[in-house]
Amino acid sequence: MATTKERILITLSPSMARSINAIAKREKMPRATAAAQVIRVGLHELEEDDLTVAEERELAKIVRARDVPGAVYLTSDEADALFRKLHNERVAR
């Protein structure tokens, strides 16, 4: 059967093959469809997490400016509470 989708040949490690087989069996789909789905999800994750080189440079500048002796470090809970407090104060204005 002809397809408009591009085909590729990949070599999987035994553990990756077992994982793809398990997904295909669980989802009742062909192995190729399961592999394409895994690749699609992985690419989506990479695209979300990747910063551009310019963004990385800008963040590095911020980190260097803030990483000084005596800097105050907050836990994530403390940072969340501070953010909520500042946000609520801003909204109240």
N, C-alpha and C positions, 0 to 999 in steps of 0.2 A: 504494500500500500504506500503510495506517495505521500510525502509530508512537506510542509513548507518550513518546518522547524529544522534548525541546523543539528546535525548529529556529530557527536564526538566520541572518541574511544578513550576510556580512562582505565587505569589499573588501580585496584583497591587492595589495601592490606586485608588480611583475613578478618581482622576485627571490624574494619569498616564494612566489608562485605556482609558479615553477620548482622551488623546494625541495619544496613539497608534492607537485607532480607527480612528482618524482624518487623521493620516499619511497613514494608510491602505486604507482609502477611497480615499484620494487625489492621491495616487500612484497606485491605482487599484491593490492592492495585498492583500493576506491573512494577517490577524492580526499577526499570528505567524511569517511571513516573515518580517513584519514591526517591530515587537519587536526584532527579531534577528538583523535587520539592525541597530536599535537604540543601541543595546548592542555592536555591532561591532564598531560603530563610537565612543561610549563612551570608549571602551577599547583602541582604537587607541589613543584617546586624553590622556588617563591616561598614556599609554606607552611613549608618546612623552614628557609629562610634568614631569614624575617621575624622580628624581635623585636617584642615589644609595646612600647608607649611606656614603660611602667614598667620593663621590662628595659633599654631603652636608657638611661633616667635612672640606673638602678643601675650600669650599666657605666660611664657617664660619671663618676659619683662615684668609682668605683674608679680610673679612669684619672687623674683630677685628683689623687687622693691619692698615687698612685705616680709621677706625672710631676714629679719634684723634681730640683733640681740634684744631680749626682753619682749619679743612679740608674743601676743596672747593667742593661744590656740584653743579653739572651741571643739567640743564633741559635736557630732551631727545633731543630737537632740538640742544642745545649747544653740547651735546655729539656726535650727528650725524655729525655736522659741523666739530668738532675737528677730528673725525675719518676720514672723507673725506679728510681733509687737510693733516693729517699724511699719509694717504694711497697714495694721489697724490704725496707727497714729496718722498715717498719710491719708487713709480713707476718711477718717473723722474730720479732717480739715475742710 
